[in-house]
């Protein structure tokens, strides 16, 4: 929000309310107030997450979210996601466990076509802790979605149990996994 280049390109915020948590409407209002404080327009999008149909809740929520965001994206716009280095490691390991080939093992792309524009993950090289430190340093009020701790969701056992054990026994695991992902993508 502080970058003149972003302002010049009509920076705006989009927030998707999946309606899956009792506090989701309050989180949406939190986002609106946050962006109002830095003078950035914020559009709140409410989606219905299709349950059943063979997809897990995470995948169904992602599909609904991506459809709503793609619909909002103007031609040539960039939609920024805050996926970070730790998310990338989790993604690569989950893809490996699901039997993915080189495309899946390449992890998330930093930039890819999305809707009428591009999806950009500008902090994909930063660790989760670096982003938390930034929030703390700048006293930015953030909400930690409690679903991030729910080990019934596929990603969370990887995040809270498997990766910590892996790094306990092989400390450079993350530093080894990511170059392998890059090689797979290539």
VENKAJO-V851370 format. One record per residue. RES is the residue in one letter. PSI is psi in whole degrees, 0 to 359 (none if undefined). OMEGA is omega as a letter, one per 20 degrees, with the letter a starting at -180 (none if undefined). BURIAL is + if it has 24 or more other C-alpha atoms within 12 Angstrom, else -. Layout:
RES|PSI|OMEGA|BURIAL + RES|PSI|OMEGA|BURIAL
//
This chain:
X|340|a|- + X|351|a|- + X|120|r|- + X|325|a|- + X|320|r|- + X|318|r|- + X|319|a|- + X|330|a|- + X|17|r|- + X|54|r|- + X|134|r|+ + X|162|a|+ + X|146|r|+ + X|135|r|+ + X|130|r|+ + X|124|r|+ + X|111|a|+ + X|344|a|+ + X|22|a|- + X|350|a|- + X|146|a|- + X|332|a|- + X|7|a|- + X|323|r|+ + X|323|r|- + X|323|r|- + X|320|r|+ + X|317|r|+ + X|322|r|- + X|315|r|- + X|317|r|+ + X|315|a|+ + X|320|r|- + X|310|a|- + X|326|r|+ + X|321|a|- + X|333|r|- + X|16|r|- + X|49|r|- + X|129|r|+ + X|138|r|- + X|127|r|+ + X|127|r|+ + X|127|a|+ + X|128|r|+ + X|131|a|- + X|157|r|+ + X|126|r|- + X|118|r|+ + X|123|a|- + X|147|a|- + X|200|r|- + X|16|r|- + X|352|r|- + X|148|r|- + X|167|a|- + X|318|a|+ + X|314|a|+ + X|319|r|- + X|319|r|- + X|318|r|+ + X|317|r|- + X|315|r|- + X|317|a|+ + X|312|a|+ + X|321|r|+ + X|316|r|- + X|318|a|+ + X|317|r|+ + X|323|r|+ + X|330|a|- + X|341|a|+ + X|127|r|+ + X|161|r|- + X|128|r|- + X|358|r|- + X|155|r|+ + X|130|r|+ + X|121|a|+ + X|130|r|+ + X|152|a|+ + X|28|r|- + X|140|a|+ + X|183|a|+ + X|317|a|+ + X|322|r|+ + X|320|a|+ + X|316|r|+ + X|314|r|+ + X|316|a|+ + X|313|a|+ + X|315|a|+ + X|320|r|+ + X|320|r|+ + X|320|r|+ + X|314|a|- + X|337|r|- + X|2|r|- + X|27|a|- + X|158|r|- + X|196|a|- + X|322|r|- + X|310|r|- + X|321|a|+ + X|347|r|+ + X|351|r|+ + X|197|a|+ + X|140|r|+ + X|143|r|+ + X|328|a|+ + X|132|r|- + X|156|r|- + X|144|a|- + X|121|a|+ + X|230|r|- + X|8|a|- + X|224|a|- + X|145|r|+ + X|126|a|+ + X|132|r|- + X|84|a|+ + X|344|a|- + X|24|a|+ + X|339|r|+ + X|358|a|+ + X|144|r|- + X|154|r|- + X|316|a|- + X|325|r|- + X|320|r|- + X|320|r|- + X|320|r|- + X|320|r|- + X|314|r|- + X|315|a|- + X|314|a|- + X|319|a|- + X|7|r|- + X|48|r|- + X|129|a|- + X|117|a|- + X|157|r|- + X|132|r|- + X|110|a|- + X|121|a|- + X|341|r|- + X|341|r|- + X|345|r|- + X|356|a|- + X|105|a|- + X|1|r|- + X|341|r|- + X|137|a|- + X|318|a|+ + X|330|a|+ + X|323|r|+ + X|324|r|- + X|315|a|+ + X|316|a|+ + X|340|a|- + X|305|a|- + X|308|a|- + X|316|r|+ + X|321|r|- + X|318|r|- + X|316|a|- + X|336|r|- + X|320|a|- + X|329|r|- + X|82|a|- + X|324|a|- + X|20|a|- + X|310|a|- + X|318|a|+ + X|342|r|- + X|324|a|- + X|317|a|+ + X|318|r|+ + X|326|r|- + X|321|r|+ + X|317|r|+ + X|318|r|- + X|320|r|- + X|318|r|- + X|319|a|- + X|none|none|-
//
